[in-house]
Amino acid sequence: MTKKLWIIAALMLTSLWTVAQDEAELVKYTIKKNTIKGHIYFLASDELAGRETGTPGIDVAAKYISTTFQRYGVAPVEGATEGYFQEVPLVKNVAPNAYALKIGEDVVKAENLLRVEGSGVDLESDYIFLNYGSEEDFNKKNIEGKIAVVIAGQKDNQDYRFIYQASGKKSSLAKEAGAIGIIELHTENPDNWKTFKSFMGRGSSIGFASEDKQSVFFKLWVKDDQKQWLDKINTKRQPGLAVTIGQAMQLPMPSKNVVGMVEGTDPELKDEFIIYSAHYDHLGIGKPNAEGDSIYNGARDNAVGVVTVMSAAESIAKNPTKRSALFILFTAEEKGLLGSSYYVENPLLPLDQMVYCFNSDNGGYNDTSLTTIIGLERTTAGKHIKEASKEFGLKAIDDPAGEQGLFDRSDNVNFAKKGIPAPTFSLGFTAFDAEIGKYYHQQADNPESIDYDYMEQFFRAFVLSARLIANDDETPFWTEGDKYYEAGESLYSDK
């Protein structure tokens, strides 16, 4: 009996290996370096001017993607406009050009103050100092009807990306606690302030329309590298705070997600969908660098991601998988994951039919022997990604920079919050080092700086992963114990 079981197991493994080899041959036949290169060169060309949301360049990119879908044989989704577009009703929030903060009798200089949130504010209030503003700090104090004052970042983490991410969490905690506003003191690394001023001080932002254009809750950032305001605030004799913020305006700025589908071949599994997603926007045009280049072309971030999805669409349209495929390219990721946020609240197909979201987003690469998957071990489909990467001479590794919180910084997280297993497939990197920083959100991220031999391996690994996941009889799910596991059980509870 034991011998028979061993023989059966060996036959099953041989069968699975044969299937994987057949799929690999399909991928090799479809995914070619020259096609990849052509797509990236177009999407990251100067003519598209950095694909910033709300500009003509991103509209050209959307049309290019939709036309490519049509050419590949990807079908439109019911409810989309012009075949492949989901309209996303964004607005441009024109920030107040006047705001001020007075601490006691002293006024904070304008160059040391940034308004992050709030409109039509004119108040004087007491405040509570909450150190670095952790959840524990907020739970210790009653700040209802008062201003929360916190130190930016954490004592052991003053990376500007972390500060920005943590700031959103602190605002949420302040709102939940009934605070009327929050002030963050930036006491470390003056270079961070230069970065924040460059991308937050433009006087406008992109978001969703609000019926109430006045937001009494406010957020102000204060440069305090000399700790003069920290010393003044953190005393027993608390000075009063006075905040004035002018009126904001909202201007319509419609944008669009690009969506298409291919129906699956299996009579039962075709009711389950795998989402293949990436964002197609970038940063647009900014100040020239030392070389005089002012266009943020976004080749790695995220023309590469867009073309992985387009490559999956080409392969699956030619040779459909058992499960159905939904391809989504999101707008306004760089503005706060807005395109994906809108989609999950307004899905074109029921979310409980979406069993996996295979996202692709990139900052850069520093190791061409790897694929780096943010959340590799967080879903049961990790084995397929490892196998596919190995097939094309690459090694799949999990997130090597956990301190960056990358899983929660791309479009995948909006699907994960709904319960859909959603890792992000990224170019190979072992750390957020100088090589990544050379291109990440920089003008140097141009298509001619990319290694296209590596791209061919990388794209083939993504597409083979997609095919193996979509053809597996076992439905992928979260690894037990993951923080989104219960959300997944709730989403699919009726299945």
N, C-alpha and C positions, 0 to 999 in steps of 0.2 A: 504493500500500500504506500509506504514511504517513497519507494522508488517511483511509483506511478505519479505521485504528487510532484516529485522533483522533475519528472519529465514534462508534466503539464506546465509547471512554472517556467521551465526552460523554453518551452514552445511559446508561451505567452510573451516572455521577454524578447524572444526572437521576432515574434510578430510585431511587437511594439517598436523594436529597432527598425524593422523593415518599413513600417509606416512612417517613422521619423525620417528615414532615408529618402523615401518617396517624396515627402513634403519638402525636404531640403533641396531635392532636384528641381521641384517646381519653383522654389524661391530663387535658386541660382539662374534659372531660365528667365525669370521675370525681372529681378532686381539687378540693374546694371549701373556701373559707376558713371557712365556718361549721362544717363537720364537723371541720376541724383544730382550731378554737378550742374546740369542745365537748369533744374528747378531751383536750386539754391542760388545760383548766380542771378536768376531773375528776381526772386523774392527779396534778396539782399542787395539789389542793385541801387545805385544812387538815384535812379529815376523814381523809385518808390519812396525816397526821402525818409527812410526809417520807420515806415508803417505805423506812425502814431495814430491812436484812436482819434477820430474826428477829422482826419486829413484825407485828401484825395488819394494819397499813396496806399492807405490801408484798403480803400475801396477797390483800387486796381488789384491788390492782392486777393481780395475776396472774389472778384470776378475771375481771376486766373485760377483759383482753386475750384470754383464751381464749374468752370469750363472744362478743367481737367477731369473732374468727377464725371461730367457728362460724356466726355470722350472715352473714359475707361468703362462706362456702362454702369456706373453707380446710380441708383434710382433716387428720385426726390422723396421726401417724407411729407405725408399729408399735413397740412397746416403751415408749411413753409411758403415763403413768397418767392416769386421768380424761380421756382423749382427748388432752390437749395439754401435759401436765406431765412433765418429766424431773426426778425427785427428785434433789436434790443433798445428800449426807449431811454437812452442816457441823456443827461443834461450836463452842461458846463456850468459849474458853480463859480461865479466870479466873486472872488473873496473881497471882503471889505478892505479898502485901502487905508483905513484909519483904525488903529486900536492902541490901547495903552494900558499899562499896569502901574499902579502906585502902591508901594509897600511902606506903610507908615506915612511919613512926609516926603519920602524919596521916590522919584519916578525912574523906572527902568529905561535905560537908553534904547531907542528904537532899533539900533543895530544888534542889540542883545536880546531881542524879543521876537518870537515867531508865533503867529496865530495859527493853530492847527484846526480848530473847530469853534463854531459859535458865530452868531450873528444877532445884531440888535440887542446887545448887552450893555447895560449901564447900572452897575450895582456896587454896593459896599457890603462886605461880609466878614464874619469870623472864619477861621480856617482851622484845620487839624493837620499837623505834620505827621506823616506816616512812613518816614524813613524811605525805603526803596519801593514801597507800595505793593508788597506781596499780598496774597490772599489772607495770610495770617495777620499782616499789619492792618488790613481793612476790617477784619473780624474783631480786632481788639478795641476799636473806637466807634463811637456813634457820630457819623458825619452828615446825617440827614440835614439838609438845608444849609450846609456849610461848604467851603471850598477844601478840597483835598490838595495838600502840597506834598510832593514826593521827589525823590532823587531819581534821575533817569538811569535806566539800565539796572544792573546789579553790581554789587561791590566787586565781584570777581569777573564781570563780563561787561565791558564797555565797547564791544564791537558795534559799529554803527547800525549794522543790519539787525542785530539782536535788540538794540535800543528801540528801533522803530517798531519791531514786532511786539516787544514787551509793552510799549506805550499803548497799543490797542487794548491789551489785556487790562492794563491799569484803568483805562477809560471805562471799560465795561464794568469793572468792579466798583468804580466810583458811581456810575449811573445806577447800578443795582442797589447800592447803599443809600441812594437818595441825595448824593452830593449835587450841588448846583454847578460845579466846575472842577477842573483839575489843573494844577500848575506843576510842571516838571522842571526841576533845576538840573541843568547839565554842568556838573561840577568837574568833569574829567575830560581830557583830550580835546583841546580847542580845534584840532583838525576835523573832528566829527561835526562841529558846528558849521564849518565851511561846506561840508558835504550836504548837510541838511538845508542850508540856505540856498544851495544851488538847485536842489530838486523839489524843495517845498516852498520856496519863496517866489514862485512864479506868478502868484496872484490869482490862480484859478485851479480847479480840480474837476475831475470827472466823477459823476455818480448817478444815482437814480433820482427822479423827480420827487419832491416832497411838497405836500399840500401846505405845510407850514414852513414858509421860507425863513422864518426866524427860529433859531435854535438857541434857547436860553442857556442850555448846558454849553459850557465852553472848555476849550483846552488851550493853554498857553505854554510855550517852552521858553525858558530863560537861560541864557548863557551865563554861567556862574563859576568859571574855572578858578576865580580867586576866592570863591566861597563866601563872598561878602553878604549875599542874600541868604545863604544857608545859615550863616552865623546869626543874622538878624532875625530870621524866622524861628529858628530852633532855640528860643529863649522863653523863660517864664512870662516875661512881659511881652505879650504878643502884639505886634503892630497890626493895625487894620489893613485890609486889602481893598483896593478900589479897582474895578475892571470896566473898561469901556471898549466896545467893539461896534463898529458901524454896520450898516446893512449890506447883506449879500444879495446877489442876483442869480437867477437861473436862466440859462439859454438852452433851448433844445439842441441836442447833438445826437441824432439817431445813428445807431451803428448796427452791426449784424454779426451773428454767428453763422458759420457755413456748415450745413448738415446734409448728409446723404446716407443711404443704406443699401445693403445687399441681403436679400432673403437667404436663409439657410436651407440646406438640402434635406435635413433629417425631419421626418414628419412631426416628431415631438420636440426635438431640441431647437427647431427653428423658432419656437416661441420664446426662447431665451436669446438675449442679445449680449454681445461683447461690444463695449464702446471703445473706440480708438480715438484719442483726443490729444490736442496740443493747442497752444495759443499762437495766433498769427500776428499779433501786434508787437510793436517795440517802442522805442523812446523818441523817434523822430529826429529833429534837428536841434542842436544846442550850441554852446560856445565852441569855437574852433580850438583844437588841441595844438601842440607845438608844431605839428606838420600842416596846420591850416585846415584840417578835416573837421567839419562840423556835423556830419551825418552819422547817426548811430544806426548802422545798417542791420545789425542783429542777425548775422549769419548763424552763429552758434545758438543764440537766444533770440528768436526761436525758429529761424528758417529750417534748421536741421529737424526740429520737432515736427514742423508742418509736413516736411517731405517724408518723414517716417510714416505718418498717417496716410499721406497720398500713396506711398509705396504699398502699404497694407491694402489700401483701396484697389490699387491696380491688380495685386495678386489675388485678392478675394473675389473681385468682380470677374476675373478670368476663370478662376477655379474656386467656386463658393465652398464655404466650410459648413459643417453640420449646424452650428449655431448661426444665427443671423448677425450681421455686423452693422453697427451704427457709427458713422464717422462724424466727429464734431471738431471744428476749428473755432476757437473762442476769441472774441474781441476783448479788449480792455483788461487783460490779465495784469499788465503792468500798472494799471490804475486801481488795483485792489481785487483781482479775481472777479471782476464784475460780469463778464460774459458767462462764465460757468455758474456764478451765483444766480444769475437770471434764469439760466437754463434749468437748473434743478428745481426752481420754484414754478417754472412754466414748461415742463417737459413736453416734447412733441409725441413721445411714446411713454407709456406707463413706466415709472421708475422700478416697479417690482418685477418687470421683465428684463431689466438690465442686471445681469449677474456678475459683471466685471467691467471695470473701467481701466483700460491700459493707456495711461497718460505718457506723453513724452515732452520733457522740458529740459533745457540745458543752460549751463553757465559757461561751460568750456570743458577741456580735457587736458590731463597731464600724464596719461598712461594709455597708450594705444593698444595695450594687451587686454584691456578690461571693458566691460560694460558695468556701469554703476546703477543699481536699481534702488531707489529710495522706497523701502518697504519690501524688499525681496523676501524676507522670511515672515512677513506679516500676513501672507495669504498662502493658500494651499497650492497655488499655481507656480510657486517659485521653482519647483523642479523642472518645469518646462522651459523657463527662462534660462536656467543654468544649462540645460541640455542644448538649447538652441544656440546659446553663446559659444559653448564648447564646439559645436558642429562647425562654426566658422572661425575657429582659432582664437576665441576670446574667453576670458573668465568672468563670470558674473559675480559681483560682490555687492554687499549691502551698504547702506549709507555709512561712509567713513567720517562724516562730519555731523554727528548727532547734535552737537551744540548749536548748529545753525538752524535747527528746526525745519529742515527742508521739506519734510512730508506735509507740513501744514502751510507751506508757502507757495504751492502751485495749485492749479485748477482741480487736481485730484481730490483735494481735501473737501471740497463742496459735495462731491459724490460720497466720500467716506462718511461724512456726517449724516448722510441719509441711510447709510448702512451698506453701500455698494463697495465691495473690495476694490481698492484703487491705488496701486503703486505707480511710481513714475520711473520710466526707463530713460536713463541719462548716459551721456558720453562718459568715458572712463576717467575718473579722478580719484585720487587717494587722500586729498585734503584741499581746502580752500587756500591755496598757496599763491605765490606771486605769478605763476604761469596762468592760473585761472583769472586772477585779478587783472592781468594784462589785457584781457579781452572782455571780461564780464561787465556789461553796461558801459563799454568804452567804444570810442570811434574806431578803434583798431579791429573790431569784430567784423571783418570783411570776408567775402567768399574766397578771395585768392589766398587767404592765410590758412586754409583748411587742408588737411591731409585726406585726399579723396580715396586713396587705397584703404585707409582705415574706415572711411565713411561706408564703403561698400560692405565691409565686414559687419559694421555696426548695424546698417539698415537690414541686411539679410538676417542678422540675429533677432532684430525686432520682429520682422515679418514671420520668421519661422516660429518664434515664441507665440505670436498671435495665432498662427494656424494650429499649433499643438494645443493651445488652450481652448480654441473654438471647436476642436474636433474631439476633445476628451469627453468620454461618456460621463465622467464625474464632474459635477458642477463646481466651479471654484468657490472658495469662501474664505473668510478670515481665519487666521490661526487662533485657536481657542485661547482666550485670555487677552486678546488685543482690545484696546480701548474702544474700538468700533464694533466689536463682536456682537454686543447686545443690540446695537442699532440694526445690524444685519439680520439678526433673528427676528426683530420686530418687523422689518421691511418685508421679509419673505415668510412671515408667519402663516399666511394662508396658502402657501405653495405646497 
